């Protein structure tokens, strides 16, 4: 068996072994990249029915959200709140509960609820099970195939590595021997007699060549999500060989006190400093 035939076999079987996962990652990645643009179009509860003169204090809205969510999930704790500079947008508060870190599926690991409120009236417009929100599902399918990250990350990461090897072997197979062969590598040279099998081969070869630089960048950057060692290596490389200590996350116990006035003061000060944020 010649080297080229061996390379062709490797290219074929690597493509077959990773193809389905790569297709899933590709489709979900294309969908998720437009998440911010599509979410307001899909979800009507992102907008209020009527814009009024004055909004309720943010602390009051958080309290309403806590009371509404407590009726459904009493064990969930308040995790965050988001407001928008667009006066038409609802305010959203979210709540979190840890379930089972060792569960196979991501939705069995934790439970997250998003409560959407009209900032003018305080009416709850939607209590959303965030685990099954369309774009959350798309992101988790893209990142871990909806599995626990300990299981899903190695699967998607390995498939991506195989895909990268397929790209490299494909480029070697594509490389023309001479100028005459190069004519058929850069553009289509079809005739009326050209059979579909040859057309399919040319589509794979030519389009694959022009897309390779983009797919290679996408694959190499995507590996950051899958492997922590790769992530650290990339950070080390772009930090000029320096490593920085990870900052400890500061968590406050909100059950010991209720900083209602502090919440409003912080929000108002932030809004004044960054009115378009």
Sine and cosine of phi, psi and omega as CSV:
sin_phi,cos_phi,sin_psi,cos_psi,sin_omega,cos_omega
0.00,0.00,0.79,-0.62,0.00,-1.00
-0.96,0.28,0.28,-0.96,-0.02,-1.00
-0.87,0.49,-0.65,0.76,-0.04,-1.00
-0.92,0.40,-0.63,0.78,0.03,-1.00
-0.92,0.39,-0.62,0.78,0.05,-1.00
-0.90,0.44,-0.69,0.73,0.02,-1.00
-0.90,0.44,-0.60,0.80,0.03,-1.00
-0.90,0.43,-0.66,0.75,0.04,-1.00
-0.90,0.44,-0.69,0.72,0.02,-1.00
-0.88,0.47,-0.72,0.69,-0.01,-1.00
-0.87,0.49,-0.67,0.74,-0.02,-1.00
-0.90,0.43,-0.80,0.61,-0.10,-0.99
-0.96,0.29,-0.54,0.84,0.09,-1.00
-0.92,0.40,-0.65,0.76,0.04,-1.00
-0.89,0.45,-0.67,0.75,0.01,-1.00
-0.92,0.39,-0.61,0.79,-0.07,-1.00
-0.95,0.31,-0.51,0.86,-0.05,-1.00
-0.95,-0.33,-0.12,0.99,-0.16,-0.99
-0.83,0.56,-0.74,0.67,-0.06,-1.00
-0.89,0.46,-0.71,0.70,-0.01,-1.00
-0.91,0.42,-0.66,0.75,0.01,-1.00
-0.89,0.45,-0.62,0.78,0.05,-1.00
-0.89,0.45,-0.70,0.71,0.04,-1.00
-0.87,0.49,-0.71,0.70,0.00,-1.00
-0.90,0.45,-0.62,0.79,-0.01,-1.00
-0.92,0.40,-0.74,0.68,-0.03,-1.00
-0.91,0.41,-0.73,0.68,-0.02,-1.00
-0.92,0.40,-0.58,0.82,0.05,-1.00
-0.90,0.43,-0.66,0.76,0.04,-1.00
-0.90,0.44,-0.61,0.79,0.03,-1.00
-0.94,0.35,-0.71,0.70,-0.12,-0.99
-0.94,0.34,-0.43,0.90,-0.02,-1.00
-0.90,0.43,-0.38,0.92,0.03,-1.00
-0.97,-0.24,0.37,0.93,-0.06,-1.00
-0.82,0.57,-0.78,0.62,-0.09,-1.00
-0.91,0.42,-0.54,0.84,0.00,-1.00
-0.98,0.20,-0.57,0.82,-0.11,-0.99
-1.00,0.04,-0.51,0.86,-0.06,-1.00
-0.83,0.55,-0.76,0.65,0.01,-1.00
-0.89,0.45,-0.43,0.90,0.02,-1.00
-0.97,0.24,-0.65,0.76,-0.05,-1.00
-0.97,0.26,-0.66,0.75,-0.11,-0.99
-0.98,-0.19,0.96,-0.29,-0.01,-1.00
-0.94,0.34,-0.38,0.92,0.00,-1.00
-0.96,0.26,0.05,1.00,0.12,-0.99
-0.97,0.24,-0.20,0.98,-0.07,-1.00
-0.81,-0.58,0.51,-0.86,0.02,-1.00
-1.00,0.08,0.36,-0.93,0.03,-1.00
-0.95,0.31,-0.59,0.81,-0.07,-1.00
-0.54,-0.84,0.75,-0.67,0.05,-1.00
-1.00,0.09,0.78,-0.62,-0.01,-1.00
-0.91,-0.42,-0.03,-1.00,-0.12,-0.99
-0.96,0.29,-0.66,0.76,-0.15,-0.99
-0.76,-0.65,0.67,-0.74,0.06,-1.00
-1.00,-0.07,0.44,-0.90,0.05,-1.00
-0.96,0.29,0.43,-0.90,0.05,-1.00
-0.85,0.53,0.61,-0.79,-0.06,-1.00
-0.87,0.49,-0.56,0.83,0.02,-1.00
-0.90,0.43,-0.59,0.81,0.01,-1.00
-0.93,0.37,-0.64,0.77,0.02,-1.00
-0.91,0.42,-0.64,0.77,0.03,-1.00
-0.89,0.45,-0.66,0.75,0.00,-1.00
-0.90,0.45,-0.66,0.75,0.04,-1.00
-0.88,0.47,-0.69,0.72,0.00,-1.00
-0.89,0.45,-0.66,0.75,0.02,-1.00
-0.88,0.47,-0.69,0.72,-0.02,-1.00
-0.92,0.39,-0.64,0.77,0.00,-1.00
-0.92,0.38,-0.67,0.74,-0.04,-1.00
-0.96,0.28,-0.51,0.86,-0.03,-1.00
-0.88,0.47,-0.51,0.86,0.01,-1.00
-0.92,0.39,-0.48,0.88,-0.04,-1.00
-0.99,-0.12,-0.74,0.67,-0.02,-1.00
-0.76,-0.65,1.00,0.10,-0.07,-1.00
-0.91,0.43,-0.35,0.94,-0.05,-1.00
-1.00,0.04,-0.21,0.98,-0.02,-1.00
-0.96,0.27,0.59,-0.81,0.01,-1.00
-0.95,-0.32,0.52,-0.85,0.02,-1.00
-0.90,0.45,0.76,-0.65,-0.11,-0.99
-0.88,-0.47,-0.50,0.86,-0.03,-1.00
-0.02,-1.00,0.16,-0.99,-0.01,-1.00
-0.55,-0.83,0.59,-0.81,0.00,-1.00
-0.72,-0.69,0.75,-0.66,0.10,-0.99
-0.89,-0.46,0.23,-0.97,-0.07,-1.00
-0.77,-0.63,0.51,-0.86,0.04,-1.00
-0.95,0.33,-0.39,0.92,0.07,-1.00
-0.96,0.28,0.90,-0.43,-0.05,-1.00
-0.89,0.45,-0.26,0.96,-0.01,-1.00
-0.99,0.11,-0.27,0.96,-0.10,-0.99
-0.99,0.15,0.56,-0.83,0.09,-1.00
-0.98,0.21,0.36,-0.93,0.10,-1.00
-1.00,0.01,0.62,-0.78,-0.01,-1.00
-0.83,-0.56,0.74,-0.67,0.09,-1.00
-0.86,-0.50,0.62,-0.79,-0.04,-1.00
-0.80,-0.60,0.44,-0.90,-0.13,-0.99
-0.74,-0.67,0.53,-0.85,-0.18,-0.98
-0.71,-0.71,0.61,-0.79,0.11,-0.99
-0.61,-0.79,0.80,-0.60,0.04,-1.00
-0.99,0.14,0.73,-0.69,-0.04,-1.00
-0.95,-0.32,-0.98,0.18,-0.05,-1.00
-0.62,-0.79,0.96,-0.28,-0.03,-1.00
-0.89,0.46,-0.38,0.92,-0.05,-1.00
-0.99,-0.11,0.07,1.00,0.01,-1.00
-0.89,0.45,0.51,-0.86,-0.06,-1.00
-0.94,0.34,-0.72,0.70,-0.05,-1.00
-1.00,-0.08,0.57,-0.82,-0.09,-1.00
-0.88,0.47,-0.56,0.83,-0.06,-1.00
-0.95,0.31,-0.22,0.98,0.09,-1.00
-1.00,-0.06,-0.07,1.00,0.01,-1.00
-1.00,0.08,-0.61,0.80,-0.03,-1.00
-0.45,-0.89,0.33,-0.94,0.02,-1.00
-0.83,-0.56,0.80,-0.60,0.00,-1.00
-0.79,-0.61,0.78,-0.63,0.07,-1.00
-0.90,-0.43,0.67,-0.74,0.09,-1.00
-0.93,-0.36,0.81,-0.58,0.01,-1.00
-0.95,-0.32,0.86,-0.51,-0.01,-1.00
-0.98,-0.21,0.74,-0.68,-0.07,-1.00
-0.77,-0.64,0.54,-0.84,0.16,-0.99
-0.97,0.23,0.91,-0.42,-0.08,-1.00
-0.93,0.37,-0.21,0.98,-0.02,-1.00
-1.00,-0.04,-0.59,0.80,-0.06,-1.00
-0.94,-0.34,-0.37,0.93,-0.06,-1.00
0.99,0.10,0.06,1.00,0.01,-1.00
-0.93,0.37,0.69,-0.72,0.07,-1.00
-0.99,0.15,0.90,-0.45,-0.04,-1.00
-1.00,-0.01,-0.39,0.92,-0.02,-1.00
-0.23,-0.97,0.70,-0.72,0.21,-0.98
-0.92,-0.38,0.93,-0.36,-0.18,-0.98
-0.96,-0.27,0.76,-0.65,0.15,-0.99
-0.97,0.23,0.99,-0.13,-0.19,-0.98
-0.91,0.41,-0.44,0.90,0.00,-1.00
-0.87,0.50,-0.50,0.87,-0.07,-1.00
-0.93,-0.37,0.23,0.97,0.16,-0.99
-0.90,0.44,0.63,-0.78,-0.18,-0.98
-0.79,0.61,-0.76,0.65,-0.10,-1.00
-0.97,0.25,-0.43,0.90,0.12,-0.99
-0.92,0.39,-0.70,0.72,0.04,-1.00
-0.87,0.49,-0.68,0.73,0.02,-1.00
-0.88,0.47,-0.70,0.71,-0.01,-1.00
-0.90,0.43,-0.69,0.73,-0.02,-1.00
-0.94,0.35,-0.57,0.82,0.09,-1.00
-0.91,0.42,-0.63,0.78,0.01,-1.00
-0.93,0.37,-0.67,0.74,-0.13,-0.99
-0.99,0.11,-0.69,0.72,-0.12,-0.99
-0.72,-0.69,0.17,0.99,-0.10,-1.00
0.87,0.50,0.49,0.87,0.00,-1.00
0.94,0.35,0.21,0.98,0.02,-1.00
-1.00,-0.07,0.21,-0.98,0.18,-0.98
-0.80,0.60,0.68,-0.73,-0.08,-1.00
-0.86,0.52,-0.46,0.89,0.04,-1.00
-0.91,0.41,-0.46,0.89,0.02,-1.00
-0.99,-0.12,-0.74,0.67,-0.12,-0.99
-0.94,0.34,-0.65,0.76,-0.03,-1.00
-0.85,0.52,-0.74,0.68,0.03,-1.00
-0.89,0.46,-0.55,0.83,-0.01,-1.00
-0.93,0.38,-0.80,0.61,-0.01,-1.00
-0.92,0.39,-0.59,0.81,0.02,-1.00
-0.91,0.42,-0.69,0.72,0.02,-1.00
-0.90,0.43,-0.67,0.74,0.03,-1.00
-0.88,0.48,-0.60,0.80,0.02,-1.00
-0.93,0.37,-0.65,0.76,0.05,-1.00
-0.89,0.46,-0.69,0.72,0.05,-1.00
-0.87,0.49,-0.64,0.77,0.03,-1.00
-0.89,0.46,-0.65,0.76,0.03,-1.00
-0.89,0.45,-0.69,0.72,0.04,-1.00
-0.89,0.46,-0.63,0.78,0.04,-1.00
-0.88,0.47,-0.63,0.78,0.04,-1.00
-0.89,0.45,-0.68,0.73,-0.02,-1.00
-0.92,0.38,-0.71,0.70,0.02,-1.00
-0.91,0.41,-0.57,0.82,0.04,-1.00
-0.90,0.44,-0.63,0.78,0.02,-1.00
-0.91,0.41,-0.63,0.77,0.03,-1.00
-0.90,0.43,-0.68,0.73,0.03,-1.00
-0.92,0.39,-0.56,0.83,0.00,-1.00
-0.94,0.34,-0.53,0.85,-0.17,-0.99
-0.81,0.58,0.86,-0.50,-0.07,-1.00
-0.95,0.31,0.54,-0.84,0.01,-1.00
-0.97,0.25,-0.58,0.82,-0.06,-1.00
-0.51,-0.86,-0.01,-1.00,-0.04,-1.00
-0.90,0.43,-0.57,0.82,-0.01,-1.00
-0.91,0.42,-0.68,0.73,0.02,-1.00
-0.94,0.34,-0.48,0.88,-0.03,-1.00
-0.90,0.44,-0.48,0.88,-0.02,-1.00
-0.87,0.50,-0.58,0.82,-0.01,-1.00
-1.00,0.03,-0.04,1.00,0.00,-1.00
-1.00,-0.09,-0.42,0.91,-0.08,-1.00
-0.98,-0.18,-0.41,0.91,0.03,-1.00
-0.42,-0.91,0.31,-0.95,-0.08,-1.00
-0.96,0.27,0.74,-0.67,0.03,-1.00
-0.87,-0.50,0.82,0.57,-0.09,-1.00
-1.00,0.10,0.55,-0.83,0.11,-0.99
-0.87,-0.49,0.10,-1.00,0.03,-1.00
-0.90,0.44,-0.42,0.91,-0.03,-1.00
-1.00,-0.02,-0.08,1.00,-0.03,-1.00
-0.90,0.43,0.81,-0.59,-0.04,-1.00
-0.99,0.17,0.33,-0.94,-0.08,-1.00
-0.89,0.46,-0.53,0.85,-0.02,-1.00
-0.91,0.42,-0.64,0.77,0.05,-1.00
-0.93,0.36,-0.63,0.78,0.03,-1.00
-0.90,0.44,-0.66,0.75,0.04,-1.00
-0.89,0.46,-0.67,0.74,0.02,-1.00
-0.89,0.46,-0.69,0.72,0.01,-1.00
-0.92,0.39,-0.65,0.76,0.04,-1.00
-0.86,0.51,-0.70,0.72,0.01,-1.00
-0.90,0.43,-0.72,0.69,-0.05,-1.00
-0.92,0.38,-0.80,0.60,-0.14,-0.99
-0.96,0.28,-0.76,0.65,0.02,-1.00
-0.91,0.41,-0.60,0.80,0.06,-1.00
-0.86,0.50,-0.65,0.76,0.01,-1.00
-0.91,0.43,-0.74,0.68,-0.05,-1.00
-0.94,0.33,-0.44,0.90,0.00,-1.00
-1.00,-0.02,-0.16,0.99,-0.16,-0.99
-0.86,0.51,-0.70,0.71,-0.05,-1.00
-0.87,0.49,-0.62,0.78,-0.01,-1.00
-0.95,0.30,-0.71,0.70,-0.02,-1.00
-0.91,0.41,-0.55,0.83,0.02,-1.00
-0.92,0.38,-0.68,0.73,0.04,-1.00
-0.89,0.45,-0.70,0.71,0.01,-1.00
-0.87,0.49,-0.70,0.71,-0.03,-1.00
-0.92,0.39,-0.70,0.71,-0.04,-1.00
-0.92,0.40,-0.62,0.79,0.03,-1.00
-0.97,0.25,-0.51,0.86,0.02,-1.00
-0.91,0.41,-0.46,0.89,0.00,-1.00
-0.90,0.44,-0.34,0.94,0.04,-1.00
-0.87,0.50,-0.60,0.80,0.01,-1.00
-0.95,0.33,-0.48,0.88,-0.17,-0.99
-1.00,0.02,-0.62,0.79,-0.12,-0.99
-0.81,-0.59,0.85,-0.52,-0.03,-1.00
-0.90,0.43,-0.62,0.78,-0.01,-1.00
-0.90,0.43,-0.62,0.79,0.04,-1.00
-0.92,0.39,-0.66,0.75,0.04,-1.00
-0.86,0.52,-0.74,0.67,0.01,-1.00
-0.90,0.44,-0.61,0.79,0.01,-1.00
-0.90,0.43,-0.67,0.74,0.04,-1.00
-0.90,0.44,-0.69,0.72,0.03,-1.00
-0.88,0.47,-0.68,0.73,0.02,-1.00
-0.88,0.48,-0.67,0.74,-0.02,-1.00
-0.90,0.44,-0.75,0.66,-0.06,-1.00
-0.99,0.16,-0.19,0.98,0.12,-0.99
-1.00,-0.05,0.22,0.98,0.05,-1.00
0.94,0.34,0.55,0.84,0.02,-1.00
0.99,0.13,0.18,0.98,0.01,-1.00
-0.97,-0.23,0.52,-0.85,0.08,-1.00
-0.89,-0.46,0.59,-0.81,-0.02,-1.00
-0.86,-0.52,0.67,-0.75,0.00,-1.00
-0.92,0.39,0.67,-0.75,0.01,-1.00
-0.96,0.27,0.76,-0.65,0.00,-1.00
-0.95,0.30,0.66,-0.75,0.04,-1.00
-0.96,0.30,0.68,-0.73,0.02,-1.00
-0.97,0.25,0.77,-0.63,0.01,-1.00
-1.00,-0.04,0.85,-0.53,-0.01,-1.00
-0.87,-0.49,0.79,-0.61,0.01,-1.00
-0.99,-0.17,0.52,-0.86,0.04,-1.00
-1.00,-0.02,0.99,-0.14,-0.08,-1.00
-0.97,0.24,-0.05,1.00,0.02,-1.00
-0.99,0.13,-0.29,0.96,-0.06,-1.00
-1.00,0.09,-0.40,0.92,0.00,-1.00
-0.43,-0.90,0.28,-0.96,-0.01,-1.00
-0.82,-0.57,1.00,-0.04,-0.08,-1.00
-0.99,0.16,0.89,0.47,-0.06,-1.00
-0.88,0.47,-0.80,0.60,-0.04,-1.00
-0.91,0.42,-0.60,0.80,0.02,-1.00
-0.89,0.45,-0.63,0.78,0.02,-1.00
-0.87,0.49,-0.72,0.70,0.00,-1.00
-0.92,0.39,-0.62,0.78,0.01,-1.00
-0.90,0.43,-0.70,0.71,0.01,-1.00
-0.90,0.44,-0.70,0.72,-0.01,-1.00
-0.89,0.46,-0.74,0.68,-0.03,-1.00
-0.90,0.43,-0.63,0.78,0.03,-1.00
-0.92,0.39,-0.65,0.76,0.03,-1.00
-0.92,0.39,-0.67,0.74,0.01,-1.00
-0.90,0.44,-0.60,0.80,0.02,-1.00
-0.92,0.38,-0.65,0.76,-0.03,-1.00
-0.96,0.27,-0.56,0.83,-0.06,-1.00
-0.73,-0.69,0.95,0.31,-0.09,-1.00
-0.90,0.44,-0.37,0.93,-0.02,-1.00
-0.99,-0.16,0.05,1.00,-0.05,-1.00
-0.95,0.31,0.00,0.00,0.00,0.00
